[in-house]
């Protein structure tokens, strides 16, 4: 067997048993150029054809511009309609919010007045209780004085001792009366201070609520106006 390398060509010789020789050539096929077709001569357009093409192009341009203008007009109409609807919705929202705010303020004012009236009623009941206690203490004091006088007239032999005890009881009773009055006065002042503090807190909350509602209204209106623009 003989192998020869020439470029990409491979040659092999092999002897068969009968004495015959075979030669096989393995190589890439040689490219055969494709014959070029003769170019046909270009046709020169006439003046009429050029004018027709220009006229058709102008007509297409006008149709395109008209279509664009119609689309723009339709879009502007939609924008104007949307702006009108948003403006109407904004006005309706402002009116509804103002109405709700006024109703809420009115309800808050009614609740505040009811709370103040309740505090006044409780204060009145407390003062009536204090007055009743004072009258009871005065009555008891008068009874003690009367008892002292009775014992002084009916028990002369124990007068000094009884007077001393009665006076001691009287001093204790007066001290108790003084403490009760001082305590009642202190509780009255505390209750009055609490009422004033609650009234001030209610007024502060009302002002804060009004400010918050107005700020929310301004923010919402501003947002609607920005969306509209």
C-alpha positions in Angstrom: 0.0 0.0 0.0 1.3 3.4 -1.0 -0.1 6.7 0.5 0.9 10.0 -1.0 -0.2 13.4 0.4 -0.5 16.2 -2.2 -2.3 19.2 -1.0 -5.7 17.7 -0.1 -5.4 14.8 -2.5 -4.9 11.3 -1.2 -3.9 8.4 -3.5 -4.1 4.8 -2.5 -2.9 1.7 -4.6 -3.9 -1.8 -3.6 -3.2 -4.9 -5.3 -6.1 -7.4 -5.4 -5.6 -11.2 -5.3 -6.1 -11.5 -9.0 -3.3 -9.1 -9.8 -5.4 -6.1 -10.6 -4.5 -2.7 -9.3 -7.1 -0.1 -8.1 -6.4 3.6 -7.7 -8.7 5.6 -5.5 -8.3 9.3 -5.3 -9.8 11.0 -2.2 -9.8 14.8 -2.6 -12.2 17.8 -2.1 -14.1 18.6 -5.2 -12.9 21.4 -7.3 -15.3 24.4 -7.3 -16.8 25.1 -10.7 -17.6 28.8 -11.2 -21.3 29.5 -11.9 -21.7 31.3 -15.2 -23.0 34.9 -14.6 -26.2 35.9 -16.1 -26.1 38.7 -18.5 -27.3 41.9 -16.8 -30.4 43.3 -18.4 -30.2 46.9 -19.2 -32.0 49.2 -16.6 -35.1 50.9 -17.9 -34.9 54.7 -17.6 -38.2 56.0 -16.1 -40.1 58.6 -18.1 -41.0 62.1 -16.8 -44.7 61.0 -16.5 -43.8 58.0 -14.4 -41.6 60.2 -12.1 -44.4 62.8 -11.8 -46.9 60.0 -11.0 -44.6 58.6 -8.3 -44.1 62.1 -6.8 -47.8 62.7 -6.8 -48.5 59.4 -5.1 -45.9 60.1 -2.5 -47.4 63.5 -1.8 -50.9 62.0 -1.5 -49.5 59.4 1.0 -47.8 62.1 3.0 -51.1 64.2 3.1 -53.1 61.1 4.2 -50.6 60.3 6.9 -50.6 63.9 8.2 -54.4 63.9 8.2 -54.5 60.6 10.0 -52.0 62.0 12.6 -54.0 65.2 13.1 -57.2 63.2 13.5 -55.5 61.0 16.1 -54.2 64.0 17.9 -57.6 65.7 17.9 -59.2 62.6 19.3 -56.5 62.3 22.0 -57.0 66.0 22.9 -60.7 65.5 23.2 -60.2 62.5 25.5 -57.7 64.6 27.6 -60.2 67.5 27.9 -63.0 65.1 28.9 -60.8 63.4 31.5 -59.8 66.8 32.8 -63.4 67.9 33.1 -64.4 64.7 34.9 -61.4 65.0 37.3 -62.3 68.7 38.0 -65.9 67.7 38.7 -64.8 64.8 40.9 -62.4 67.2 42.8 -65.2 69.7 43.4 -67.5 67.0 44.6 -64.9 65.6 46.9 -64.2 69.1 48.3 -67.9 69.7 49.0 -68.3 66.2 50.5 -65.2 66.6 52.7 -66.3 70.0 53.9 -69.7 68.7 54.7 -68.3 65.7 56.6 -65.9 67.9 58.4 -68.6 70.3 59.4 -70.8 67.4 60.6 -67.8 65.9 62.5 -67.0 69.3 64.2 -70.7 69.7 65.1 -70.8 66.2 66.7 -67.5 66.8 68.5 -68.9 70.1 69.8 -72.1 68.4 71.1 -70.0 65.7 72.8 -67.8 68.3 74.4 -70.9 70.2 75.7 -72.3 66.9 77.0 -69.1 66.1 78.8 -69.0 69.6 80.4 -72.6 69.3 81.5 -71.9 65.9 83.1 -68.9 67.4 84.9 -71.0 70.3 86.2 -73.7 67.9 87.4 -71.1 65.8 89.2 -69.6 68.9 90.8 -73.1 70.1 91.9 -73.8 66.7 93.5 -70.4 66.8 95.3 -71.1 70.3 96.6 -74.5 69.3 97.8 -72.9 66.4 99.7 -70.3 68.7 101.2 -73.0 71.1 102.3 -75.0 68.2 103.8 -71.9 67.1 105.8 -71.3 70.6 107.0 -74.9 70.9 108.3 -74.6 67.5 110.0 -71.4 68.6 111.7 -72.9 71.8 112.9 -75.9 70.0 114.3 -73.6 67.6 116.2 -71.6 70.5 117.5 -74.8 72.2 118.8 -75.8 68.9 120.5 -72.4 68.7 122.2 -72.8 72.3 123.5 -76.3 71.5 124.7 -75.1 68.3 126.4 -72.4 70.3 128.2 -74.9 72.8 129.4 -77.2 70.1 130.6 -74.5 68.3 132.5 -73.3 71.5 134.1 -76.8 72.2 135.4 -77.7 68.6 136.5 -74.4 67.4 137.8 -72.7 70.1 139.8 -70.4 67.7 141.7 -68.9 66.4 138.5 -69.1 69.6 136.7 -65.4 70.3 136.4 -64.5 66.8 135.2 -67.4 66.6 132.8 -66.7 70.0 131.4 -63.1 69.0 130.8 -64.2 65.9 129.0 -66.8 67.7 127.0 -64.5 70.5 126.1 -62.0 67.9 125.0 -64.6 66.2 122.9 -65.6 69.5 121.5 -62.1 70.3 120.5 -61.7 67.0 118.8 -65.1 67.5 117.1 -64.1 70.9 115.9 -60.8 69.5 114.7 -62.6 66.8 112.8 -64.9 69.5 111.3 -61.9 71.5 110.2 -60.3 68.5 108.6 -63.5 67.6 106.7 -63.9 71.2 105.5 -60.2 71.3 104.4 -60.6 67.9 102.6 -63.7 69.0 100.9 -62.2 72.3 99.8 -59.1 70.4 98.5 -61.3 67.9 96.6 -63.3 70.8 95.2 -60.2 72.6 93.9 -58.9 69.3 92.4 -62.2 68.7 90.7 -62.3 72.2 89.4 -58.7 71.9 88.1 -59.6 68.6 86.4 -62.6 70.1 84.7 -60.6 73.1 83.4 -57.8 70.7 82.2 -60.3 68.5 80.4 -61.9 71.5 78.8 -58.5 72.8 77.6 -57.6 69.3 76.3 -60.9 69.1 74.5 -60.3 72.5 72.9 -56.8 71.5 71.9 -58.0 68.3 70.4 -60.7 70.1 68.5 -58.1 72.6 67.1 -55.7 69.8 66.2 -58.5 67.8 64.5 -59.5 70.8 62.5 -55.9 71.4 61.4 -55.4 67.8 60.4 -58.7 67.7 58.5 -57.8 70.9 56.7 -54.3 69.6 55.9 -55.7 66.4 54.5 -58.1 68.3 52.4 -55.4 70.6 51.0 -53.2 67.6 50.3 -56.0 65.7 48.5 -56.9 68.8 46.5 -53.3 69.3 45.6 -52.9 65.7 44.5 -56.1 66.0 42.3 -54.9 69.2 40.7 -51.5 67.6 40.0 -53.2 64.5 38.4 -55.4 66.8 36.4 -52.4 68.8 35.1 
